């Protein structure tokens, strides 16, 4: 995550309290209208079945602001949520982590698969272009 590229996705928290505590650590008060910090902006929050689903966009380094210094920020972020969708379009990278039986509210399984296929196709074409040089 050293490169500070744009990222978008969804976080799913066990409940509203855990969600609120998490974002408070980033200086974001979910009760206020403007829900953003230096490198992260909350686009929408949905509450379903007691869980808190957060659609976000920002820079890839935002988890490093609150993760332990000896841990990979993305691995740490996964340990804080029930589900995570992390889409870095510039890198054609899509990370999806979900606990069993958790569904995203902002992304369907079909959309996730379509995005995965799109990125895989791009990587395969890029690899083919590189190997054709030799």
N, CA and C of each residue as an Amber inpcrd file, in Angstrom:
protein
   402
   0.8090000  -1.1920000   0.0000000   0.0000000   0.0000000   0.0000000
   0.8540000   1.2580000   0.0000000   2.1080000   1.1480000  -0.3720000
   2.9650000   2.3130000  -0.3720000   2.5480000   3.3640000  -1.3850000
   2.0330000   2.9330000  -2.5140000   1.5640000   3.8650000  -3.5240000
   0.1990000   4.3810000  -3.0810000   0.0280000   5.6910000  -3.1450000
  -1.1990000   6.2950000  -2.6340000  -2.2400000   6.4630000  -3.7410000
  -2.7990000   5.3440000  -4.1750000  -3.7920000   5.3360000  -5.2410000
  -5.1980000   5.3940000  -4.6680000  -6.1590000   5.5940000  -5.5400000
  -7.5540000   5.6120000  -5.1160000  -8.0850000   4.2120000  -4.8810000
  -8.9520000   4.0960000  -3.9060000  -9.5980000   2.8280000  -3.5800000
 -11.0700000   3.1030000  -3.2930000 -11.8950000   2.1170000  -3.6050000
 -13.3090000   2.2150000  -3.2510000 -13.7540000   0.8370000  -2.8090000
 -14.8570000   0.7960000  -2.0910000 -15.3300000  -0.5020000  -1.6600000
 -16.3660000  -0.4300000  -0.5680000 -16.4350000  -1.5320000   0.1730000
 -17.4320000  -1.6580000   1.2380000 -16.8190000  -2.3540000   2.4420000
 -17.1780000  -1.8610000   3.6100000 -16.8250000  -2.4760000   4.8830000
 -18.1180000  -2.9060000   5.5570000 -18.1130000  -4.0730000   6.1850000
 -19.2830000  -4.5390000   6.9260000 -18.8580000  -4.7800000   8.3710000
 -19.5130000  -4.0740000   9.2770000 -19.2290000  -4.1880000  10.7040000
 -20.3200000  -4.9890000  11.3930000 -19.9430000  -5.6330000  12.4850000
 -20.8700000  -6.4680000  13.2480000 -22.0880000  -5.6900000  13.7400000
 -21.8470000  -4.4480000  14.1670000 -22.9550000  -3.6270000  14.6620000
 -22.5850000  -2.1490000  14.5460000 -23.5430000  -1.3090000  14.8450000
 -23.3430000   0.1340000  14.7000000 -22.2920000   0.6710000  15.6680000
 -22.2470000   0.1070000  16.8650000 -21.2700000   0.5600000  17.8570000
 -19.8420000   0.3230000  17.3770000 -19.5630000  -0.8780000  16.8700000
 -18.2110000  -1.1730000  16.3690000 -17.8680000  -0.2940000  15.1730000
 -18.8410000  -0.0460000  14.3310000 -18.6470000   0.8230000  13.1730000
 -18.2880000   2.2350000  13.6260000 -19.0560000   2.7570000  14.5410000
 -18.8380000   4.1100000  15.0440000 -17.4760000   4.2400000  15.7250000
 -17.1240000   3.2580000  16.5600000 -15.8230000   3.2730000  17.2410000
 -14.6770000   3.2550000  16.2320000 -14.8070000   2.4330000  15.2070000
 -13.7710000   2.3340000  14.1790000 -13.5410000   3.6870000  13.5070000
 -14.6070000   4.3120000  13.0560000 -14.4580000   5.5760000  12.3380000
 -14.0820000   6.7350000  13.2560000 -14.4550000   6.6610000  14.5210000
 -14.0030000   7.6810000  15.4770000 -12.4830000   7.7060000  15.5670000
 -11.8510000   6.5420000  15.4610000 -10.3800000   6.4650000  15.4940000
  -9.7520000   7.1990000  14.3100000 -10.5150000   7.3420000  13.2430000
 -10.0470000   8.0780000  12.0620000 -10.4850000   9.5430000  12.0920000
 -11.1620000   9.9290000  13.1560000 -11.6360000  11.3080000  13.2680000
 -12.9330000  11.5680000  12.5260000 -13.6830000  10.5100000  12.2360000
 -14.9520000  10.6460000  11.5230000 -16.0970000  10.3570000  12.4840000
 -16.9710000  11.3260000  12.6380000 -18.1610000  11.1740000  13.4720000
 -19.3330000  10.8340000  12.5590000 -19.8560000   9.6350000  12.6950000
 -20.9260000   9.1740000  11.8040000 -22.2330000   9.9290000  11.9890000
 -22.3660000  10.6700000  13.0830000 -23.5940000  11.4380000  13.3180000
 -23.5950000  12.7570000  12.5500000 -22.4370000  13.1720000  12.0810000
 -22.3370000  14.4380000  11.3450000 -22.5780000  14.2050000   9.8580000
 -22.9600000  15.2770000   9.1850000 -23.2580000  15.1550000   7.7600000
 -22.0020000  14.8760000   6.9340000 -20.9360000  15.6260000   7.1840000
 -19.6780000  15.4190000   6.4580000 -18.9370000  14.2560000   7.1060000
 -18.8350000  13.1640000   6.3830000 -18.2060000  11.9600000   6.9130000
 -16.9290000  11.6750000   6.1280000 -15.8860000  12.4280000   6.4440000
 -14.6210000  12.1900000   5.7600000 -13.4550000  12.6070000   6.6290000
 -12.3110000  12.0170000   6.3080000 -11.0510000  12.3920000   6.9400000
 -10.0810000  12.7180000   5.8140000  -8.8370000  12.8310000   6.1520000
  -7.8210000  13.2320000   5.1730000  -7.8040000  12.3410000   3.9270000
  -7.8900000  11.0340000   4.1020000  -7.7510000  10.1140000   2.9740000
  -8.9250000   9.1640000   2.7860000 -10.0530000   9.4600000   3.4230000
 -11.1920000   8.5580000   3.3730000 -12.4940000   9.3470000   3.4000000
 -13.4180000   8.9230000   2.5540000 -14.7410000   9.5490000   2.5430000
 -15.7990000   8.4480000   2.5560000 -16.7320000   8.5660000   3.4810000
 -17.8450000   7.6300000   3.5560000 -18.9350000   8.1340000   2.6190000
 -19.3200000   7.2930000   1.6760000 -20.3220000   7.6770000   0.6860000
 -21.7410000   7.3520000   1.1340000 -21.8870000   6.2250000   1.8110000
 -23.2250000   5.8150000   2.2370000 -23.1100000   4.7620000   3.3310000
 -24.0740000   4.7740000   4.2290000 -24.1570000   3.7720000   5.2940000
 -25.5390000   3.1460000   5.2410000 -25.5620000   1.8230000   5.2880000
 -26.8350000   1.0980000   5.3680000 -26.7650000   0.1560000   6.5640000
 -27.8570000   0.0930000   7.2800000 -27.9480000  -0.8140000   8.4140000
 -28.9160000  -1.9350000   8.0450000 -28.4440000  -3.1730000   8.2090000
 -29.2840000  -4.3190000   7.8710000 -28.9510000  -5.4710000   8.8100000
 -29.9730000  -6.0680000   9.3710000 -29.8110000  -7.2100000  10.2790000
 -28.8450000  -6.9060000  11.4190000 -28.8730000  -5.6770000  11.9050000
 -27.9990000  -5.2730000  13.0030000 -26.5910000  -4.9080000  12.5710000
 -26.2580000  -5.1920000  11.3280000 -24.9150000  -4.8910000  10.8150000
 -24.8800000  -3.5000000  10.1990000 -23.6780000  -3.0030000  10.0640000
 -23.4710000  -1.6780000   9.4950000 -22.6180000  -1.8300000   8.2280000
 -23.1810000  -1.4770000   7.0830000 -22.5080000  -1.5700000   5.7850000
 -22.0910000  -0.1640000   5.3670000 -20.8190000  -0.0040000   5.0420000
 -20.2790000   1.3140000   4.7210000 -19.6410000   1.2810000   3.3380000
 -20.1560000   2.1080000   2.4350000 -19.5410000   2.2770000   1.1070000
 -18.5930000   3.4580000   1.2140000 -17.3640000   3.2810000   0.7400000
 -16.3380000   4.3060000   0.9190000 -15.5110000   4.4990000  -0.3420000
 -14.7630000   5.6020000  -0.3470000 -13.7130000   5.8340000  -1.3380000
 -12.6250000   6.6300000  -0.6420000 -11.4240000   6.5090000  -1.1550000
 -10.3230000   7.2420000  -0.5410000  -9.0030000   6.8580000  -1.1640000
  -7.9570000   7.0120000  -0.3890000  -6.6090000   6.6380000  -0.8010000
  -6.2410000   5.3150000  -0.1390000  -5.4080000   4.5370000  -0.8010000
  -5.0820000   3.2040000  -0.3020000  -4.3700000   3.2130000   1.0450000
  -3.8300000   4.3450000   1.4420000  -3.0770000   4.3690000   2.7020000
  -3.9330000   4.6460000   3.9310000  -5.2370000   4.8680000   3.7880000
  -6.0170000   5.2840000   4.9500000  -6.0000000   4.2890000   6.1070000
  -5.9870000   2.9600000   5.8960000  -5.9570000   2.0740000   7.0660000
  -4.6600000   2.1890000   7.8750000  -3.5780000   2.6030000   7.2260000
  -2.2930000   2.6970000   7.9340000  -2.3010000   3.7730000   9.0110000
  -3.2680000   4.6710000   8.9560000  -3.3660000   5.7300000   9.9700000
  -3.7240000   5.1620000  11.3390000  -4.4110000   4.0140000  11.3780000
  -4.8460000   3.4590000  12.6640000  -4.4160000   2.0080000  12.8850000
  -3.7830000   1.3870000  11.9070000  -3.3460000  -0.0040000  12.0800000
  -2.0300000  -0.0430000  12.8600000  -1.7710000  -1.1490000  13.5590000
  -0.4920000  -1.2850000  14.2660000   0.6720000  -1.2050000  13.2740000
   1.7740000  -0.5630000  13.6610000   2.8910000  -0.3610000  12.7290000
   3.5490000  -1.6530000  12.2520000   3.4120000  -2.7340000  13.0010000
   4.0670000  -3.9890000  12.6250000   3.1550000  -4.9270000  11.8280000
   1.9770000  -4.4460000  11.4360000   1.0410000  -5.2680000  10.6610000
   0.7730000  -4.6450000   9.3010000   0.4940000  -5.5080000   8.3310000
   0.0630000  -5.0210000   7.0300000  -1.3050000  -4.3600000   7.2150000
  -1.4600000  -3.0980000   6.8020000  -2.7170000  -2.3830000   7.0390000
  -3.9630000  -3.0620000   6.4600000  -3.8400000  -3.6720000   5.2930000
  -5.0070000  -4.3280000   4.7010000  -5.3550000  -5.6100000   5.4570000
  -4.3390000  -6.3710000   5.8580000  -4.5920000  -7.5640000   6.6790000
  -5.2470000  -7.1650000   7.9960000  -4.7470000  -6.1010000   8.5980000
  -5.3190000  -5.6140000   9.8470000  -6.7700000  -5.1950000   9.6420000
  -7.0390000  -4.4810000   8.5500000  -8.3990000  -4.0260000   8.2680000
  -9.3500000  -5.2200000   8.1600000  -8.9130000  -6.2770000   7.4940000
  -9.7360000  -7.4840000   7.3830000 -10.0960000  -8.0420000   8.7520000
  -9.1720000  -7.9220000   9.7110000  -9.4240000  -8.4540000  11.0540000
 -10.4160000  -7.6040000  11.8480000 -10.7250000  -6.4150000  11.3670000
 -11.6080000  -5.4950000  12.0810000 -13.0590000  -5.5510000  11.6140000
 -13.3110000  -6.2360000  10.5120000 -14.6420000  -6.2190000   9.8970000
 -15.1430000  -7.6390000   9.6180000 -16.4370000  -7.7420000   9.3530000
 -17.0180000  -9.0230000   8.9410000 -16.8120000  -9.2630000   7.4520000
 -16.7210000  -8.1650000   6.6950000 -16.5220000  -8.2720000   5.2500000
 -15.8420000  -7.0120000   4.7370000 -15.0750000  -7.1950000   3.6720000
 -14.3310000  -6.0910000   3.0680000 -14.2680000  -6.3070000   1.5690000
 -14.6150000  -5.2820000   0.8140000 -14.3860000  -5.2600000  -0.6220000
 -13.4810000  -4.0640000  -0.8700000 -12.3020000  -4.2960000  -1.4770000
 -11.2440000  -3.3000000  -1.6360000 -10.8740000  -3.2750000  -3.1130000
 -11.2900000  -2.2550000  -3.8260000 -11.1230000  -2.1730000  -5.2780000
 -10.1820000  -1.0240000  -5.6310000  -8.9940000  -1.3830000  -6.1380000
  -8.0180000  -0.3880000  -6.5820000  -7.9670000  -0.4780000  -8.1060000
  -8.7640000   0.3680000  -8.7440000  -8.9280000   0.2890000 -10.1940000
  -7.6150000   0.5310000 -10.9440000  -6.7930000   1.4730000 -10.4710000
  -5.5340000   1.7740000 -11.1590000  -4.5900000   0.5760000 -11.1990000
  -4.6710000  -0.3000000 -10.2080000  -3.8340000  -1.5010000 -10.1660000
  -4.5610000  -2.7340000 -10.6990000  -5.8280000  -2.5500000 -11.0800000
  -6.6650000  -3.6800000 -11.5040000  -6.6220000  -4.7670000 -10.4270000
  -6.8670000  -4.3350000  -9.1970000  -6.7850000  -5.2200000  -8.0400000
  -8.0900000  -5.1810000  -7.2530000  -8.6360000  -6.3580000  -6.9860000
  -9.8710000  -6.4770000  -6.2210000  -9.6530000  -7.4960000  -5.1110000
  -9.7200000  -7.0410000  -3.8770000  -9.6070000  -7.9170000  -2.7090000
 -10.9960000  -8.0710000  -2.1130000 -11.3900000  -9.3000000  -1.8470000
 -12.6870000  -9.5490000  -1.2260000 -12.4750000 -10.5050000  -0.0620000
 -12.9100000 -10.0730000   1.1060000 -12.8680000 -10.9050000   2.3000000
 -14.2750000 -10.9030000   2.8900000 -14.7990000 -12.0780000   3.1940000
 -16.1320000 -12.1490000   3.8010000 -16.1690000 -13.2980000   4.7920000
 -16.7260000 -13.0260000   5.9580000 -17.0400000 -14.1070000   6.8770000
 -18.2090000 -14.8890000   6.2710000 -18.3850000 -16.1040000   6.7190000
 -19.4310000 -16.9630000   6.1660000 -20.8060000 -16.3010000   6.2820000
 -21.5810000 -16.4420000   5.2430000 -22.9690000 -15.9570000   5.1900000
 -23.1220000 -14.4410000   5.2200000 -22.0650000 -13.7000000   5.0060000
 -22.1500000 -12.2380000   4.9560000 -22.3190000 -11.8290000   3.4990000
 -23.2410000 -10.9250000   3.2640000 -23.4550000 -10.3920000   1.9140000
 -23.2010000  -8.8900000   1.9250000 -22.6740000  -8.4090000   0.8220000
 -22.4730000  -6.9750000   0.6660000 -23.8040000  -6.3190000   0.3070000
 -23.9700000  -5.0930000   0.7000000 -25.1740000  -4.3280000   0.3790000
 -24.9900000  -3.4800000  -0.8710000 -23.7690000  -3.0610000  -1.1390000
 -23.5140000  -2.1340000  -2.2420000 -22.9700000  -2.8230000  -3.4950000
 -22.6190000  -4.0940000  -3.3790000 -22.0650000  -4.8430000  -4.5070000
 -22.7230000  -6.2150000  -4.5450000 -23.2310000  -6.5980000  -5.6980000
 -23.8010000  -7.9370000  -5.8450000 -22.6820000  -8.9170000  -6.1910000
 -22.9600000 -10.1910000  -5.9960000 -21.9850000 -11.2260000  -6.3660000
 -21.6810000 -11.1530000  -7.8630000 -22.6960000 -10.8360000  -8.6580000
 -22.5090000 -10.7280000 -10.1090000 -21.5690000  -9.5700000 -10.4550000
 -21.7450000  -8.4320000  -9.7800000 -20.8610000  -7.2830000 -10.0180000
 -19.4240000  -7.6000000  -9.6180000 -19.2660000  -8.3090000  -8.5240000
 -17.9270000  -8.6770000  -8.0550000 -17.2580000  -9.5980000  -9.0660000
 -17.9830000 -10.6100000  -9.5370000 -17.4300000 -11.5310000 -10.5260000
 -17.1030000 -10.8190000 -11.8340000 -17.9670000  -9.9130000 -12.2560000
 -17.7200000  -9.1540000 -13.4870000 -16.4460000  -8.3210000 -13.3480000
 -16.2760000  -7.6730000 -12.2120000 -15.0770000  -6.8610000 -11.9730000
 -13.8380000  -7.7530000 -11.9350000 -13.9470000  -8.9000000 -11.2720000
 -12.8290000  -9.8500000 -11.2150000 -12.4380000 -10.3050000 -12.6200000
 -13.4370000 -10.6550000 -13.4200000 -13.1810000 -11.0930000 -14.7980000
 -12.5320000  -9.9800000 -15.6180000 -13.0180000  -8.7600000 -15.4480000
 -12.4600000  -7.6090000 -16.1630000 -10.9810000  -7.4260000 -15.8150000
 -10.6720000  -7.4770000 -14.5290000  -9.2810000  -7.3010000 -14.1010000
  -8.4120000  -8.4680000 -14.5570000  -8.9060000  -9.6990000 -14.4430000
  -8.1340000 -10.8600000 -14.8960000  -7.8500000 -10.7800000 -16.3890000
  -8.8410000 -10.3720000 -17.1630000  -8.6510000 -10.2220000 -18.6130000
  -7.5710000  -9.1810000 -18.8920000  -7.6130000  -8.0660000 -18.1770000
  -6.6100000  -7.0210000 -18.3650000  -5.2160000  -7.5620000 -18.0620000
  -5.0690000  -8.2950000 -16.9400000  -3.7650000  -8.8500000 -16.5700000
  -3.2850000  -9.8760000 -17.5950000  -4.1870000 -10.7130000 -18.0980000
  -3.8000000 -11.7070000 -19.0990000  -3.3460000 -11.0330000 -20.3940000
  -4.0610000  -9.9980000 -20.8170000  -3.6650000  -9.2630000 -22.0200000
  -2.3220000  -8.5710000 -21.8120000  -2.1100000  -8.0230000 -20.6400000
  -0.8370000  -7.3610000 -20.3380000   0.3070000  -8.3580000 -20.3540000
   0.0830000  -9.5260000 -19.7550000   1.1190000 -10.5620000 -19.7440000
   1.4110000 -11.0310000 -21.1630000   0.3760000 -11.1670000 -21.9710000
   0.5430000 -11.5820000 -23.3600000   1.3410000 -10.5450000 -24.1430000
   1.0500000  -9.2820000 -23.9040000   1.7850000  -8.2100000 -24.5840000
   3.2540000  -8.2170000 -24.1970000   3.5310000  -8.4860000 -22.9410000
   4.9230000  -8.5150000 -22.4790000   5.6570000  -9.7050000 -23.0730000
   5.0350000 -10.8970000 -23.0480000   5.7110000 -12.0800000 -23.5790000
   5.9080000 -11.9910000 -25.0870000   5.0630000 -11.2460000 -25.7700000
   5.2270000 -11.1150000 -27.2230000   6.4540000 -10.2740000 -27.5760000
   6.9950000  -9.5590000 -26.6070000   8.2010000  -8.7690000 -26.8520000
   9.4510000  -9.6350000 -26.9140000   9.3700000 -10.8610000 -26.4120000
  10.5580000 -11.7280000 -26.3460000  10.5480000 -12.7980000 -27.3840000
